[in-house]
């Protein structure tokens, strides 16, 4: 049995959503369902890290959003030690 869900959006958002759904040949409901299913699938993939392939995919997604390089462990330790010397004591 289908269930209705009310989504509150601004008038301008609603029109932009409707136009995009129409451009994709979908009803607004189908468009929202498609987006929701895609988000669930993405979240499910990230939670299932039980295989080497899943871990590789996870790190690929994580790395794609990063810029620069990751400091090596000695650099991390140096930063930690310096920050301890610079921090204040709790009151």
N, C-alpha and C positions, 0 to 999 in steps of 0.2 A: 504494500500500500504506500503510495506516494505521500509525502508530507511537505507542506509549504513552509518556507523560511522567509521571514521578512528581513531585508537588508536596507538599512537607512543610509542614503547617500545624498550628497548635494545635487541640486537640479542639474547643474552643468556636468557633474560626473555622470549622472544617469544618462544624459544625452550622448556623452562621449562613449560610454560603455555600449549603449544601444547601437550607435553607428559602427563601432568596431565589430560587434557581434554580427551585424548585417553584412559588413564587408567580408566576414569569414563565412557567410552563408548559414549562420546559426541564429536561433532565437536567443534572446537575452538569458533565459533560463539555461539553455544548453551551453552557452558560452561560460556562464558562471560555474556550472557543473564541471565543465572541462578544465577550467582553471583550478578548481578545488581538487579534482582527481589528480591533476599533475602535481600539485603541492603535496598531496598525501603520498604519492609514489616517490617523490623526491625525498621526503622525510623518512619513508620506509627504507630506502636505499642507504641513507646515512646511518640509520640505526643498526642495520644488519652488517656488522663488520666481522663476520665469522669466517671469511675466506681471504686468502691473499689477494684475489682479484678485487673483492669488495674494498679492502684496505687501499689498494692502488687507486681505485676510482675515487675513494674518499679523499686521499691526499692530492690527487689531481685537481679535484674541485677546490680544495683548500688553497693549493698553490696558485690557482688561476686568479684568485682575488688579491694576491700579495704582490708587493713591489719591492725591489731591492734584494738583499741577501740576508739570510738568517745568520746571526753571529754564532761563532763556535762556542763551545761550553766554557772555555777559559774567559772569553769576553763576557759571557753572562755572569760568571762568578765575580769578575772585576767590577762590573756594574753593581752587583748586589753588595759587595764589600764597600764600595764608595758610597752607595746610598745609605748604608747603615751609619757611616760617619757623618753624613750630612743631615740626617733626619733628626727631628726633635723628640723628646721623650713624651709619652702620654701623660695627660694631666688628670 
